[in-house]
Amino acid sequence: MIVQFVGFITNLGFDEFVVKWEPFTKRLMNKHGDMMLQEQVEKKSRFKYVSQHEWPQEDFQYAFMEGRRSETFPEHFVKVVQAGGYSPVQIEYKQSDNGLIKVMAFIGHNENDINFYKQLSTRHHLNIYEAYYESCTYGYILEFFTKESQAEDLFRQLNDRIGVEAGMYKESLVPHV
């Protein structure tokens, strides 16, 4: 399986964003892939929305928008950032409910100590995705699932680390595309 991550930088509210996001997702998805849209919980991170698309490795399509890694939805005040395709290295948890908060960490290519993240005491579950291609924006993308009472502390620890962009997200219900 390959997971494609796409970040969206915008000030649009959820309902307005989804209407503009749907046509791009329809172009990307086919019967072989699954997707999830995540909305920022706190306004502290770069991406207000993160789209996650899972593909069987043989059906992987690295093309949410054709051309450059960074685009915009024409005339809609949305910057699209292609993070790239990532291979799951460790999957401990698949759902973002049950009272747990998802903290995502986008880790730069210069990070060599992945064990640092595995040892953080404020996490419950950790999913690790490693860049599938050298041209991916990040070396790793991590999903931490933690108690709400510990989420802010984990978020701070991650953002204090050089080369890490972190954000808190919740899975958003979107119309079936």
trRosetta pair geometry for C-beta under 8 A, 3 or more apart (Angstrom, degrees):
i j d omega theta_ij theta_ji phi_ij phi_ji
1 54 5.8 -9 -173 -168 117 98
1 55 6.8 150 -157 78 65 43
1 56 6.2 -55 -100 -112 65 38
1 57 6.2 -92 -64 -44 14 79
1 87 7.7 127 84 -139 61 61
1 88 6.2 16 78 7 109 116
2 54 7.6 154 81 -153 43 50
2 55 5.0 -19 62 64 90 98
2 56 8.0 27 18 121 80 13
2 57 5.5 105 -23 -105 97 62
2 60 4.2 22 48 -101 143 134
2 85 4.6 0 176 -172 119 115
2 86 7.0 136 -165 62 68 34
2 87 6.4 -42 -109 -84 66 62
2 132 5.7 13 -133 -70 109 161
3 52 6.1 -10 -174 -170 108 92
3 53 6.9 150 -159 76 56 46
3 54 5.3 -22 -102 -97 79 69
3 55 7.7 173 -86 20 31 72
3 85 7.0 143 72 -156 35 60
3 86 5.0 -35 67 66 89 90
3 87 7.7 154 20 -93 84 14
3 88 6.5 77 -9 -52 121 86
3 129 5.6 -79 59 -127 127 143
4 52 7.5 154 78 -157 51 42
4 53 4.4 -15 57 61 100 103
4 55 6.9 37 -11 -4 105 114
4 60 7.5 142 -46 -155 110 93
4 62 6.7 176 -107 -113 127 62
4 64 6.8 171 146 -48 135 110
4 83 7.7 149 -178 66 57 86
4 84 7.0 -110 -137 142 72 23
4 85 5.0 -34 -89 -94 77 70
4 86 7.5 155 -89 15 28 75
5 50 6.4 -16 -163 -172 94 104
5 51 7.3 147 -158 80 43 56
5 52 5.9 -9 -103 -105 70 71
5 53 8.0 -164 -69 24 28 74
5 83 3.9 -22 88 57 102 134
5 84 7.1 2 48 53 84 46
5 86 6.4 20 -8 2 108 123
5 129 7.6 135 -33 96 125 155
5 141 5.6 123 -32 -65 162 172
6 50 7.1 153 79 -160 48 54
6 51 4.3 -11 60 58 102 105
6 52 8.0 -160 26 -68 72 32
6 53 7.4 32 -2 -4 108 109
6 64 5.0 70 -86 -60 145 175
6 80 6.3 -15 -177 -167 108 93
6 81 7.0 152 -166 77 57 52
6 82 6.0 -24 -113 -108 82 52
6 83 6.6 -147 -84 12 29 87
7 46 6.9 20 172 108 144 102
7 47 3.6 -96 -159 -101 106 137
7 49 7.5 148 -160 86 48 54
7 50 5.4 -20 -104 -105 66 79
7 51 8.0 -155 -70 22 22 73
7 80 7.6 144 81 -162 51 44
7 81 4.2 -17 65 63 100 108
7 83 6.1 82 -13 -42 99 106
7 106 8.0 -14 -62 -77 141 152
8 17 7.2 112 134 -161 151 127
8 21 7.4 -44 -89 -99 160 119
8 47 6.0 87 49 -158 46 91
8 48 6.0 -65 97 58 87 84
8 49 4.2 -4 51 62 121 97
8 50 7.2 -157 16 -75 81 34
8 51 7.1 66 -24 -14 110 98
8 78 5.7 -20 -164 -169 105 103
8 79 7.1 147 -159 76 50 53
8 80 6.0 -17 -103 -104 73 60
8 81 7.4 -162 -72 21 27 81
9 46 6.4 -49 -95 164 107 75
9 47 6.2 -82 -72 -109 66 53
9 48 6.6 111 -132 3 32 92
9 78 7.3 145 72 -163 50 51
9 79 4.1 -12 57 59 104 107
9 81 6.7 58 -14 -17 103 114
10 17 6.2 139 93 -106 149 115
10 48 5.4 -96 56 38 73 139
10 49 7.2 -7 37 12 112 106
10 77 5.9 107 -138 124 92 80
10 78 4.3 -16 -79 -109 130 73
10 79 6.9 -180 -59 22 73 65
11 48 7.5 169 -88 -57 25 158
11 77 6.7 -44 38 144 88 128
12 16 4.6 -128 -171 95 105 112
12 17 4.2 139 107 -67 121 87
12 20 7.2 -40 174 27 175 135
12 48 7.7 149 54 99 68 155
12 76 7.5 -4 -57 164 147 90
12 77 6.5 140 -45 89 102 107
12 78 6.5 -33 5 -75 132 101
13 16 5.0 79 59 19 79 106
13 17 6.7 -150 92 -11 33 95
14 17 5.7 -62 -143 37 26 111
14 18 6.2 26 164 -24 66 106
14 39 5.9 -15 -98 -110 114 147
14 172 6.4 -159 -145 -148 127 144
15 18 6.1 -51 -145 29 26 110
15 19 7.0 29 157 -20 58 104
16 19 6.2 -56 -159 29 31 113
16 20 7.1 16 152 -6 63 109
17 20 6.0 -72 -158 44 35 102
17 21 5.7 30 153 -23 74 117
17 48 7.7 -144 -95 109 158 124
17 49 6.3 161 159 -31 151 150
17 78 6.9 123 -133 -95 88 133
18 21 5.4 -58 -135 41 31 113
18 22 6.2 49 163 -41 66 98
18 37 7.6 111 -106 128 93 171
18 172 8.0 -141 -79 134 119 133
18 174 5.5 -172 -136 -131 124 104
18 175 7.3 114 164 14 129 92
19 22 6.4 -38 -150 10 23 116
20 23 7.4 -54 -173 25 35 101
20 24 8.0 21 143 -3 62 110
20 73 5.1 77 163 164 119 161
20 76 4.7 144 -144 -169 150 156
20 78 6.2 159 116 -5 140 148
21 24 6.0 -70 -164 42 45 109
21 25 6.0 39 148 -21 80 112
21 37 7.2 86 136 -114 155 142
21 49 7.4 -77 -89 119 151 160
21 51 7.5 176 -168 -71 127 133
21 73 7.6 -84 -80 -80 52 146
21 78 7.7 -144 -73 -172 82 168
21 174 7.9 -73 90 -139 127 147
22 25 5.7 -62 -145 38 31 110
22 26 6.3 34 160 -23 68 104
22 174 7.7 -176 -86 175 91 121
22 175 7.1 4 -106 63 130 110
22 177 5.6 -167 -147 -105 81 121
23 26 5.8 -50 -146 32 32 113
23 27 6.7 34 155 -20 62 104
24 27 5.8 -54 -156 33 33 114
24 28 6.6 26 150 -16 65 109
24 64 6.6 42 164 171 108 85
24 65 6.5 -29 -148 -74 119 92
24 73 7.0 -99 -40 -102 136 102
24 80 7.7 -147 -167 -98 165 151
25 28 5.6 -60 -149 39 36 110
25 29 5.8 16 165 -10 74 114
25 35 6.5 178 -155 111 117 172
25 51 7.1 -145 -95 -147 108 146
25 177 4.8 27 109 135 120 168
26 29 6.5 -58 -127 42 25 97
26 177 5.3 -125 -74 179 75 107
28 33 7.7 -72 135 76 86 156
28 35 7.9 88 98 -76 121 143
28 53 6.6 -81 141 -109 131 161
28 61 6.9 175 -162 94 72 124
28 63 7.0 -173 -117 94 84 66
28 64 5.1 -4 -93 -122 138 60
29 33 5.3 -132 -138 73 74 116
29 35 6.0 -84 -88 -20 127 130
29 53 7.1 -141 -88 -135 86 121
29 177 6.1 108 38 106 146 107
30 33 6.1 79 49 13 64 99
30 59 7.6 -125 67 177 120 125
30 61 7.8 84 5 -3 114 145
32 55 6.5 48 122 -143 100 77
32 56 5.9 -82 177 20 110 104
32 59 4.2 -78 131 156 153 167
33 53 5.5 10 174 -178 129 96
33 54 6.2 161 -160 80 74 50
33 55 4.7 -27 -103 -90 101 76
33 59 6.9 -149 -57 117 86 122
33 61 7.7 -83 -51 27 143 104
34 53 7.3 163 85 -156 43 51
34 54 4.6 -5 58 53 93 106
35 51 6.4 -10 -168 -174 112 93
35 52 6.6 153 -156 83 60 52
35 53 4.6 -16 -101 -103 91 73
35 54 7.3 -167 -77 17 40 70
35 177 7.5 -24 56 52 137 120
36 51 7.4 160 83 -157 47 50
36 52 4.7 -11 58 59 94 103
36 171 5.9 -52 -173 -134 114 104
37 49 6.2 -14 -172 -170 95 112
37 50 7.7 155 -158 81 49 43
37 51 5.4 -20 -104 -103 71 74
37 52 7.8 -173 -79 21 26 72
37 171 7.5 105 77 -160 50 60
37 172 4.9 -53 100 60 96 107
37 174 5.1 57 28 -24 135 137
38 49 6.7 150 79 -159 53 59
38 50 4.6 -13 60 60 108 90
38 51 7.6 -169 21 -77 74 28
38 52 6.8 41 -10 -8 111 109
38 96 7.7 102 -116 -22 111 169
38 102 7.0 -83 -144 85 138 143
38 104 7.5 110 111 -31 158 140
38 169 4.0 37 162 170 121 132
38 170 6.6 162 -156 76 79 27
38 171 5.7 -49 -101 -97 77 46
38 172 6.4 154 -122 0 21 91
39 48 7.2 -12 -152 156 67 71
39 49 5.7 -22 -103 -104 58 79
39 169 6.5 145 71 -153 30 80
39 170 5.8 -25 61 61 84 81
39 172 4.4 76 -15 -55 110 127
40 43 6.6 89 128 -92 133 45
40 45 5.9 -160 -126 51 123 108
40 47 6.8 172 -63 104 115 61
40 48 4.9 -89 4 -149 127 45
40 49 6.9 -95 -15 -63 85 40
40 167 5.7 -63 -121 177 96 125
40 168 6.9 83 -162 75 63 61
40 169 5.9 -50 -99 -98 37 73
41 101 6.9 -59 0 -150 170 110
41 168 4.1 -61 47 114 116 104
41 169 6.1 -161 -16 -96 91 15
41 170 5.4 93 -73 -20 101 98
42 45 7.3 90 83 -6 84 91
42 155 7.6 32 43 -144 146 166
42 167 7.4 -160 61 -159 86 72
42 168 5.0 56 14 45 101 118
43 48 7.9 -1 -120 -108 75 89
44 155 7.2 69 90 170 145 135
44 159 7.9 -64 148 -75 118 155
44 167 6.7 172 80 -119 78 74
44 168 7.5 45 47 15 111 95
45 165 6.7 105 -154 167 93 90
45 166 6.4 -107 -104 106 118 40
45 167 2.7 -28 -42 -91 171 110
45 168 7.3 172 -17 17 130 54
46 165 5.5 -18 3 -172 126 136
46 167 7.1 -112 33 -53 63 130
47 50 5.2 72 127 -66 142 88
47 81 7.1 -113 -91 44 111 124
47 167 6.3 -129 55 4 83 165
49 172 7.7 -46 -130 11 102 145
50 104 6.6 -30 17 35 170 173
50 167 7.7 152 -28 76 129 135
50 169 6.2 -51 31 -108 118 157
51 64 7.5 127 86 -129 137 145
53 64 7.6 170 1 -85 148 107
55 59 5.2 -138 -175 90 102 87
55 60 4.3 133 102 -97 140 61
55 61 6.7 177 -106 15 158 68
55 85 7.9 -48 40 -131 122 117
56 59 4.8 59 62 22 90 106
56 60 7.4 -128 87 -44 42 72
57 60 5.9 -20 -153 -24 35 116
60 85 6.1 60 -171 -132 133 149
62 84 7.1 2 -142 -149 117 62
62 85 5.4 -83 -93 -31 106 121
62 133 7.6 27 -104 -11 159 147
63 66 5.9 15 -162 -86 107 65
64 80 7.0 -149 112 173 124 133
64 82 6.1 179 37 -102 117 100
65 68 8.0 -19 104 63 108 62
65 71 4.6 -101 111 31 154 157
65 80 5.7 94 -3 100 143 152
65 82 7.2 -133 41 -59 90 116
67 71 6.7 97 79 -80 112 122
68 71 5.9 143 72 -64 96 82
69 81 7.0 21 146 -158 83 58
69 82 4.5 -119 -156 54 65 107
69 84 7.9 -21 -134 -60 112 87
69 137 6.8 146 179 -69 135 104
70 79 6.6 -2 -173 -180 96 100
70 80 6.8 162 -155 84 46 58
70 81 5.3 -3 -108 -107 85 67
70 82 7.1 -129 -64 16 43 80
71 79 7.5 163 89 -159 35 55
71 80 4.6 -11 65 57 84 110
71 82 7.9 49 5 -25 95 101
72 76 7.4 171 160 55 90 77
72 77 7.8 -25 -166 -119 116 9
72 78 6.1 137 -161 80 70 55
72 79 5.3 -39 -97 -101 81 53
72 80 6.5 174 -97 7 22 84
73 76 3.9 -37 103 56 112 125
73 77 7.8 -25 63 49 98 33
73 78 4.1 25 18 58 112 115
73 80 6.7 99 -40 -35 73 111
81 137 6.9 55 162 -83 102 166
82 137 7.0 157 102 -32 57 120
83 86 7.6 -17 121 -33 110 115
83 106 7.0 -114 -125 -133 133 120
83 136 6.4 25 155 -169 63 89
83 137 4.5 -92 -138 38 55 122
83 138 5.9 -15 -161 12 105 102
83 141 6.7 57 156 -64 149 137
84 131 6.4 25 98 -139 137 89
84 132 7.0 -160 145 42 103 89
84 133 5.9 -124 -173 51 130 105
84 135 6.6 167 -108 100 140 72
84 136 3.2 -141 69 -119 157 81
84 137 5.7 176 -6 4 106 75
84 138 7.7 -166 36 34 111 68
85 131 7.9 87 84 -161 54 54
85 132 4.2 -44 108 40 94 136
85 133 6.2 67 54 -1 96 102
85 136 6.8 -116 48 -89 49 116
86 129 3.6 59 141 160 134 114
86 130 6.2 151 -161 68 88 26
86 131 5.9 -52 -107 -97 79 31
86 132 5.7 -156 -105 -21 19 92
86 136 6.8 98 -73 -137 81 156
86 140 7.8 98 -142 -142 130 41
86 141 5.7 -90 -74 27 171 111
87 129 6.6 156 72 -159 32 70
87 130 5.4 -25 61 62 89 85
87 131 7.9 4 17 94 83 15
87 132 5.0 117 -30 -85 89 89
88 91 5.1 -2 -174 -46 133 109
88 127 7.0 -51 -138 -171 98 97
88 128 7.4 107 -162 82 56 56
88 129 5.7 -41 -95 -101 48 76
89 128 4.4 -49 63 101 107 105
89 129 6.7 170 5 -107 87 19
89 130 4.9 69 -44 -15 124 109
89 140 8.0 -46 12 -129 138 107
90 126 6.5 18 109 106 124 89
90 127 6.5 -169 98 -143 71 38
90 128 4.3 42 40 30 97 105
91 94 7.1 36 174 -70 113 80
91 127 5.1 22 -120 -125 58 97
92 125 4.1 -164 107 -161 117 93
92 126 5.6 54 20 51 135 48
92 127 6.1 -139 29 -67 74 64
92 145 7.8 -146 91 29 104 117
93 100 7.8 -60 176 95 157 162
93 124 7.6 57 -51 104 152 96
93 125 3.5 72 -22 136 130 156
93 126 7.9 84 15 14 106 16
93 127 6.3 -109 51 -44 74 103
93 143 7.7 -130 71 111 100 113
93 145 4.8 -67 84 11 161 150
95 98 6.6 85 103 -1 119 108
95 171 8.0 -73 -162 -7 59 150
96 100 6.6 -123 -163 88 48 93
96 101 7.8 19 -172 -156 94 22
96 102 4.5 -43 -129 -37 119 123
96 145 6.7 -145 -119 -113 62 108
96 169 7.6 -61 -148 104 157 83
96 170 6.3 168 130 -145 134 51
96 171 4.7 148 47 -17 130 107
97 100 7.3 70 111 40 16 81
97 171 7.6 -64 -48 35 82 123
99 147 7.0 -2 136 -129 99 69
99 148 6.8 -88 177 -17 76 105
100 124 6.1 -100 -123 45 130 144
100 125 7.5 22 -171 26 161 109
100 145 4.4 36 153 177 139 94
100 146 6.2 131 -158 57 91 17
100 147 6.5 -61 -113 -82 66 36
100 148 7.7 -158 -135 -42 24 68
101 145 7.3 162 74 -151 36 51
101 146 5.8 -33 59 67 86 74
101 147 7.3 23 13 132 94 15
101 148 5.2 107 -30 -95 118 60
101 151 4.0 -6 72 -90 149 141
101 168 5.8 -17 171 -155 118 110
101 170 7.7 -60 -138 -78 69 82
102 143 5.8 -26 -159 -165 104 96
102 144 7.0 140 -158 74 49 52
102 145 5.8 -23 -97 -96 66 71
102 168 7.0 133 83 -159 55 57
102 169 5.0 -46 88 69 109 83
102 170 6.9 151 31 -90 105 37
102 171 7.6 78 3 -36 145 79
103 143 7.7 143 73 -161 45 46
103 144 4.4 -18 62 63 95 109
103 146 6.3 -4 4 20 115 116
103 151 5.9 170 -55 -151 116 84
103 154 5.2 174 26 111 169 122
103 155 5.5 -137 -133 -77 131 77
103 158 6.8 170 153 -2 124 152
103 166 6.1 9 175 -174 98 111
103 167 7.3 176 -154 90 60 31
103 168 5.4 -32 -100 -97 72 70
103 169 7.7 144 -105 18 24 75
104 141 6.8 -9 -170 -176 100 93
104 142 6.9 156 -157 83 50 55
104 143 5.7 -19 -102 -102 75 66
104 144 7.6 -166 -77 22 26 75
104 166 6.7 167 87 -150 50 59
104 167 5.5 -10 57 61 95 80
104 168 7.8 166 15 -97 73 20
104 169 5.7 18 -8 6 115 125
105 117 7.0 -154 66 -124 156 133
105 140 7.8 11 103 107 94 97
105 141 7.2 165 84 -158 53 47
105 142 4.3 -3 54 56 101 105
105 144 6.9 48 -10 -12 107 108
105 158 4.8 -123 -102 -155 120 136
105 164 5.5 -22 -165 -162 104 110
105 165 7.3 147 -158 76 52 45
105 166 4.7 -18 -101 -98 73 91
106 137 7.6 -18 -174 110 121 109
106 138 4.7 -122 -175 -86 82 155
106 141 5.7 -9 -109 -111 63 82
106 164 7.0 141 71 -160 53 54
106 165 4.3 -14 57 62 108 98
106 166 7.3 -166 18 -75 70 40
107 111 4.8 -63 174 28 110 154
107 117 7.8 -74 -77 -52 143 147
107 138 5.6 102 62 -179 49 112
107 139 5.4 -68 106 62 92 91
107 140 4.1 1 54 61 127 92
107 141 7.0 -162 18 -80 84 31
107 142 6.5 55 -23 -8 118 104
107 163 6.6 45 -164 129 59 97
107 164 5.7 -13 -105 -106 64 81
108 111 5.7 121 68 -18 70 97
108 138 6.4 -85 -93 -136 28 73
108 139 6.1 34 128 4 28 106
108 163 3.4 -95 26 -170 128 104
108 164 7.1 -106 -3 -63 88 43
109 131 7.6 -8 -101 -10 91 153
109 138 7.1 -168 -51 -165 68 33
109 139 4.1 137 -106 -57 46 106
110 139 7.5 -156 14 -24 30 143
110 163 5.5 -126 60 -110 103 156
111 114 7.1 96 135 -70 107 65
111 139 5.8 -168 46 60 95 142
111 140 6.8 -81 75 22 131 114
111 163 5.5 -175 -54 108 97 138
111 164 7.5 68 -73 -66 141 88
113 116 4.5 60 125 -18 108 111
114 117 5.9 -48 -171 31 54 110
114 118 6.8 54 137 -19 73 105
114 128 7.0 67 -170 -143 126 144
114 140 6.6 127 -109 -56 111 166
115 118 5.2 -54 -147 37 46 115
115 119 6.1 36 158 -17 74 110
116 119 6.3 -73 -156 39 24 104
116 120 7.5 46 149 -48 61 87
116 161 7.6 134 132 -120 144 147
117 120 6.0 -24 -158 -12 40 113
117 126 6.8 143 140 -150 98 144
117 128 7.6 127 98 -95 135 112
117 142 5.7 -105 178 -111 152 168
117 144 7.9 -127 -175 -72 101 113
118 126 6.4 -160 -112 72 60 165
120 123 5.0 74 88 -9 103 111
120 144 7.4 -33 76 -120 140 141
120 154 6.4 89 156 -128 138 93
120 157 6.3 140 -134 113 123 152
122 146 5.6 31 146 -144 78 147
122 150 4.1 -175 -161 174 99 118
122 151 7.9 174 157 -75 120 21
122 153 5.2 -165 -103 93 161 110
122 154 4.2 -151 102 -67 129 96
122 157 7.1 154 29 9 132 143
123 126 5.5 34 159 -60 146 100
123 144 4.7 -94 -119 -153 112 108
123 145 7.3 79 -165 58 82 46
123 146 5.2 -86 -122 -79 44 108
123 150 7.9 -153 -64 124 29 134
123 154 6.4 107 -67 -118 76 138
124 144 7.9 112 36 177 64 75
124 145 5.3 -66 66 100 103 80
124 146 5.3 158 0 -106 90 47
124 147 6.7 103 -41 -29 124 73
125 144 7.4 149 81 -160 54 44
125 145 4.2 1 55 49 101 113
126 142 6.4 -21 -164 -168 94 105
126 143 7.2 152 -156 80 45 56
126 144 5.7 -11 -104 -105 77 66
126 145 7.6 -147 -66 20 36 75
127 142 6.9 154 81 -160 58 53
127 143 4.1 4 52 52 107 105
127 145 7.9 58 -7 -17 95 101
128 140 6.3 -29 -164 -163 87 119
128 142 5.6 -13 -106 -108 65 83
129 140 6.5 142 78 -162 55 64
129 141 4.6 -12 63 60 113 89
129 142 7.3 -164 25 -77 74 37
129 143 7.8 52 -8 -9 104 95
130 139 7.3 -26 -148 159 69 65
130 140 5.6 -28 -103 -102 56 81
131 134 7.1 88 133 -101 131 23
131 136 3.7 -162 -139 47 110 143
131 138 6.6 -170 -68 93 109 55
131 139 5.5 -81 -11 -146 121 34
131 140 7.0 -92 -22 -66 79 40
132 136 6.7 107 40 -50 63 134
133 136 5.3 131 68 -34 78 88
136 139 7.5 133 89 -89 113 24
138 141 5.7 96 86 -62 140 80
144 154 5.9 -149 119 167 154 145
144 158 8.0 -147 1 -59 144 139
146 150 4.8 -102 162 87 121 109
146 151 5.4 159 85 -82 112 67
146 154 5.4 138 15 -14 168 157
147 150 4.8 71 63 17 89 103
147 151 7.1 -131 95 -34 43 81
148 151 5.5 -33 -146 -4 36 121
150 153 5.5 -61 -163 44 59 113
150 154 5.8 59 143 -23 84 107
151 154 5.8 -60 -148 39 31 110
151 155 6.1 36 154 -24 67 108
151 168 5.9 67 170 -114 124 131
152 155 5.5 -51 -146 35 31 117
152 156 6.5 33 154 -19 63 104
153 156 5.8 -53 -151 35 31 112
153 157 6.5 33 152 -20 64 105
154 157 5.7 -53 -148 35 33 113
154 158 6.4 30 156 -17 65 107
155 158 6.0 -60 -152 37 27 109
155 159 6.3 16 157 -11 64 112
155 166 5.5 176 -147 123 65 131
155 167 7.7 39 -134 -126 108 14
155 168 5.9 -44 -86 -49 132 104
156 159 6.0 -62 -142 43 28 104
156 160 6.1 31 158 -25 65 109
157 160 5.9 -58 -149 32 26 113
157 161 7.1 29 152 -26 59 103
158 161 6.0 -57 -162 22 35 112
158 164 5.2 -127 173 141 77 141
158 166 3.8 87 109 -59 131 152
159 164 6.5 -136 -101 98 29 103
159 165 7.7 32 -110 -138 77 31
159 166 5.1 -108 -59 35 80 114
161 164 4.5 41 82 10 101 134
174 177 7.1 -10 124 -26 116 104
